[in-house]
C-alpha cells in the first residue's frame, strides 16, 4: 500500500497542495473550517508527515531525545507513553535510549543525541549520576533540556517531579498511625535527590513522633535483589515486628520475597510499603501498600514543556518547576 501524500489529500478535496500543506501546518492564512476539513480527511486517509523531508526543508529537527534509567520498569514505560502521545500530537518523533543506571552510558547517549541534532532532550538521570557536568555542557550550547522524576536542580532548566519528601513523610505517618513501633527505611543511593528526599521525609515523620525517633536506614540500590538482601541485614540487626518503608516498589517486592522464604508473615510480623504503584504490587500476595506516582502525566507534562520551549522564539525562557501530586494506596501488606 502506497503512503498517503499531500497530493492525495489535495485531490480528494479539490484544493491546491500548497493550501493543504499550510492547513496541516496550522498556517494563520488558512480558514479554520478548511483546517478542520483537511485534518479530518488526512486522518481518514492515514496521512503521516514525512519527518525527514520536513527537517531538510525547514533546517529544523522534529525529533526529541528521551533518556531513562531502565525501560523495563513500569514507571518509565508509562512516562514514555505520555511523552510519545504529546510528541505525536505535535508532529515530533522520539529517539529513546536507556542508561541502564550507568552514568557513562548516560553520557554516551546524551552526546549521540546531540550529534543527531535532536530538537531537545528529556532526561531522568541514572542512579550512578553524581554531578550534572555532562548535561551542563549541552545546556550551555543551547540544547533544550527538561528533567523528569530524577532531576538535576543545579541547572537552569525545567523539571517535572513529585514532592518526594512530603510523600514519604505521609507514608511513615500512616505506618505510625497503624501502631508500628519500629520503622526501617530501605533507602536508595543517596546521591540521587529523590532518594535523599524520601529518606528526609522518613526522618521528619519519626522526629515528629517523639518517642519513636530512632531511624534505621539500610542503603542500597533500587532493584528487587537490593530489597531481598536488605531483609537479611535487617534480621542480623534483630528487627522483627516492625514495618519497612522501601524506596520503590522493586525493592519492596524483593523484600516480600525474602520475608516469605524466611517464614516471616506480612503484615502480621512485618508490614511493608513500596513507592510508585507498579502493576506487580496488585499481583503479589499480599498486595502491596504503595505510593501512586502519576508516571503518564509526568511524561506528558515534561514533553509539553520541552516542545513549548523548542518552539518558543523568546530570547529568555523562564524554566518551569512542576510538582505533581501522589496518592497513598493502602493494601494488604500493612
N, C-alpha and C positions, 0 to 999 in steps of 0.2 A: 504494500500500500504506500502510495506516494505521500510525502508530508504536505499538509495544507500550507499554502503560502498566502501572502497578502494579495497576490493576483487572484487567487481563488475567491477570497472574501470580496474583493472589488467586483469580480464578475457576477457573483451571487447577488450583490446589492446594486449593481449597475452604477458604481461610483468609481472615481479615479483611484489608482493605487496610492497617490500622494495623500488623498483625503483619508483613506483607510489607515495609512501609516500614522498620520497625525492624530487621528481619533484613538488609535491604540496607545499612543504616547501621551494622551491627555492634553493635547495642544489647546491653548485658550481660544484660538480662532475657530475651532470646530464646535458646532452647536451641541448642547448636552444630549438632546434626543438622538442625534447622529452617533455620538459616542456610545450611548447605550445600545443602539441597534447594531453597531459594528462589533462591540464586545460580545453581545449576545450570539451573533452569527459565528464569531470567532470561536466561542466556547462550543457551540453546536457542531462545528466542523472539526474541532480538535486542534485548533491552531496553537502552535508553540513558537515563541520568538526564537530566531537564530541568534543565540547569545554571542557566538564568535564573530559573526558578521557585524552585529551591533557594536561590539567592543572595538573592532577595527575602524568602523565608520566614525564613531564618536571619540576615539582615542581615550575611552573611559572604560574601566573594568566594571563588570556587573557580577563579579564573584566575591563572596566573602569567605574568609577562612574561619574555622572553628577548631580550637584545640581543647580537648578534655582529658582528664586523667585516664579514664577507662570507659569504653563504650558498653562493656558487659554489665555494668551496674545500672539498675533500672532508673535511678535518679537522672543520670546523664543521658540515657536513651530518651527519657521523657522531655528533658530540657532540649535535646536536639530536635525532637518533633515540633516543639514550639518555635524553635529557630527556623526550621525549614518551612513551616506554614507561613510565617511572615515573609521570608525570603521569596517564596514562590509568588505570593500576592504582590510583592513589589518588583518582580521581574529580575530577581537575583538568583544565582545558583550558589551552592555551598560546597566548599572543599573541606573535608573533615580529616583530622589527624588526632591520634591519641598519644599522650606522653608515656603511658604505662607507668605513671608515678615516678618518672625519671627526669630530672632537670636537664640533663644533657640532651636527651631525646626531645624534650620540650623546645630547647633552643634550636635544634636542627629543624624541627617542624616550623618554627617561627621564621627562621631565615629562608626556608624553602617557600613559604607563602609570600614573603616579601619579594623574592626573586620572580615569583609568578605574578606579581603586580596585582594582588587582590585589592579590592576597594577598601577593605577594613578587616579586622580580626576580632573574634570573640574568644575569650580565654577563661578557663578555670584551671588554676595552677596545680602542679603536681605536689605530692606530699614531701618531696625532697627539695623543693624550691625554697631557698633561704634568703634570696635577695631578688631585686627586680631589675638589675642592670641590663639583662638581655632584652627586656621589654622596653626599658627607657631609651635604649639606642634607636629603636624603631619609632617610638613616640616622638623623639627629638627630630626624626627625619620627616615627620608629618603623617605617619601612618595612623589612621583612625583605629582606636582600640577600646573595647568595652570588656570589663571583667564581670563574671557572674559566679555566685556561690563562693568559691575560693578566690579572694580578691587581693590585689596589691594596693594598699591605701596610701603609699608614699608616692604615687604617680598622679599627675593631674589629668585623670581620665574618669569616665563614667563607670559606675558599678551598680549591680543589681544583686541583692542578697537578702538574707533574713537577719533578725536580731538573735544571734546565737546565744548571747549571754542571757537575755530575758527568757528565751525558750527553755534553756537548760535550768534556769532558776525555777521556772514553773514546774518542770518535771520533778525536781528534788523537793519542792514544797508539797507536791502531790504525794510523793513517797513518804514524807514525814507525816502527812495527814493520815496515811494508811497505817501508821503505827510502827514503821520500821525504825529500829533504834540505831542501826549501823548501815550507812550507805557508802558503797565503794564506787569510785569512778574509774571505768576502763577508758583511759584517755587515748587520743590520737597523738601524732607527732606535734609537739608544742611550737615548732617553727611555723606551723600553719595557724593563721589568725582564727579560723573557725574552731580549731581545737583549743586554742588558748581561751577563747571566749566561752566555750562550753564548760571548760574547767572553772573559769571565773564565776559563771552562773551557779555551778555546783557548790563552790565555796561560799558564795554570797548567801545562798539559802541555808547552809549549815551554820554560818555565823549568826544569822537572824534567829535560828532555832535555840541558840544559847547552849544548853547542856549537851546538845547533840554534836556540838562542833568538835570534830576530830576527823579531819579529812584523810582518806586513804586513796591515793591516786596510783594506779598502775599504768604506766605509759607504754605505748607501742604503736603498731601500725593500724590500718583501717580495714583489714581483711578478716575473713572468718577464722583463719588459723591464729590470728592475734587474740581474738576472744577466747578461743579454745585454750591457748597457752596461759592466758591471764587467770583462768579458773584455777589452774594448778598453783600459781603464785598465791592466789587468794587462800587456798586450802593450806598452804605452807604457813601463812600468817594466822591460821586457825580462826578464820572468819566464817561463821555459819549463821543461819537465822538472820540474814541481812538482805539488803537489796543492792542490785548492780545497776548503775546508770552507764550505759555504753555510749561511746562517741557516735556510733552509727549502727544501722541495722545488721550489716555483715558481722561486725564484732559481737553484737548481741546474739545472733544466730549461732556463731561459733561457740559462745559461752553456753547456750542452751544445750548444744550437742554434748559438750564435755560434762555438764552437770548431770545429764541423763546417764552417761556412761558410768559416772561415779555413784549413781543411785540417789542423787540429791534431788528432791522434789521441788518443782517450780509450779506455783508460787508458795507452796506450804512451808518450805525451808528457806528458799532464796527467791526473792522477787527480781524481775529484770525488766528494764526499759531500753528500747533502742531509739533510733533517730533517723527519719526520712520517710517511713511508711512504704518500703518496698513491698511488692506483691507477696513475697515469700512470708512476710510477717503474719498473714492471714492463713497461710497454708501449713505452717508448722504447728505442732502441738506441744505445749499450749500456745494459742495465738498470742502474738507479741504486742504488748503495750508499746506505743511509739509516738514520735512527733511527726506529723504530716508536713512535709515541705512542698510548696507549690512549684514543682520542677517545670512543668509545661509552661506555666505562667512566667516563671523566671526566664526561661529561654525565649519566650515570646517578647517579653519586655526588653530584654537585652538586645535582641535583633532589631526591634523597632527603634531603639535609641541609636544603635550603630548606623542603621540606614539613614536615619534623620541627620546624623552628624556628617555622614558621607555626602549627602545631598544639600546640606546647609552651606550657603555661599558666604556666610558671615566670616569676617576676619578672625573674630574671637568666639569660641564656643565654650559656654559655661558647662562644665561636667555635671551630670546628674548623679545622685546617690539615692537609689530606690530601695526601700526596705519593705519586703513583703511579709505578710502575717503567716504564722504557723498555727497548728491545732494539735493539742494533745489527744490522742486516740487511746482510750482505755480498753484493754482486752484482758485475756485470761492470765497473762504472766505476772500480773500484780493483784 
